[in-house]
Amino acid sequence: MSKLILSIDDDPSFNLLLKKFISKTSYRIETCTTVKEFFEKYTKLDPAMCLLDLNLDEEVGAGFKLLKLLREKIKKEIPIIIISKRSAGPDFSYAIELGASDFIPKPLDEVALYFKL
């Protein structure tokens, strides 16, 4: 059975693109558009990796809060990769400080994604 990636991004079009890219790998993916949905799937599915967007419609900084909660809950057990338009130095540094394993800027580059997986 292939390893599962759990992703959160509030843009359904981006989620479709991500599914298309991941379908070409040995992973399978579940996508979410809300933090609530993400945590429901996280508890049920036990993913091998998480992909997080920092800009979620729910509230300013929701992606950073989610990253912090995940690291408090799971520590360093699984990779958490940020995929975001917020690729400025301070955002990248803060995400790494909170426990992100890596950072991929948007627009998403298929090759960059494969390299990080």
N, C-alpha and C positions, 0 to 999 in steps of 0.2 A: 504494500500500500504506500502511495506517495505521501510525502510530508505536506502538512497543511500550513498555508500562509493566511493570516487573518489581517484584513486591511480595513482602514476607516478613511473615508473621504466623502464629503457631503455633495460632491458632484457626480451624479449618475453616469454622465458621459465619460468621465475619467475612470470610473470603476469598470466600465465596459472595455476601455482601452487596456487597463491593467489586466483584466481577465484574458483578453486576447494575447497579450505578451506572455503572461504566466502559463497559458495553455501550451506554449512551445517548450516548456521546461519540464523537469521531472516533478515539479510541485503541483499542488492543486490550491485553489484560492477561494476564500469566502470574503465577500465585501460587505461593509456596513456604511450607513450614512449618518448614524447617530451614536453618541457615547453609550446610551442605554442598550442599543442593539449590539454594539461591540462587546460590552461586558456580558450580555446574555450568551452570545456565541462563544466568547472566550472561555466561560465556565463549562459549557457543554462540549466544546470541540478540542480543547487542549492543543493549541497551535504550536508549530515548531518555530515560527517567526511571525513578527507583527510589522506591518507597514502603517505608518501614521502620517496624516496630514496635520499641519499645525494650524491652518486656517479653517476652523469649523464654524458653521453658522450659529451654533448653539450659544456661544459667548466668546468674547475676545480672550485669547490665550487658552482656549479649551484643549488644543492639541498639547500644549506644554503641561497642563494639569493632568491630562490623561497619561502622558509619558511619566510624570512624577509618580502617579498612583500605581502604574504598572511596575515601576522599579521598586517601589516600597513593598508591593505585594509579591513579586516574583524575583526580586533582586536581579542577578545577572544570568539567570537560567536560559533565557532565549534571546536571540538577536531582535532588536527593535530598530528598524530603519525608518528615518523620517523622509517623506517625499513631499516637498513643499516649494511654493513660490518664494517663501521667506528664506532666501539663501544668503542674505547679508551676513557679514561676519558675526555680529552680536547674536543673531538668531541661531546660527549654526553653533557657535560656542556655547550658548545657553542650553541648547538641546543636548549637546555632548556632555555638558556638566550635569544635566539631569539624568543621564544614563543612556542616551541614544547610542546605538552601536555604530551607526553611519548616517549619512545624509545624502540624498539624491535631489538635485534641484529640478523644478518644473520649468519649462515643459519637459515631460519625461522622455528620456533617451532610452530606447530599447536596449542598446548595447550596454549602457551604464547600469541598467537594472540587472541584466544577466550577470555582469561582472560582480555585483554586490551579493547576488544569491549564492 
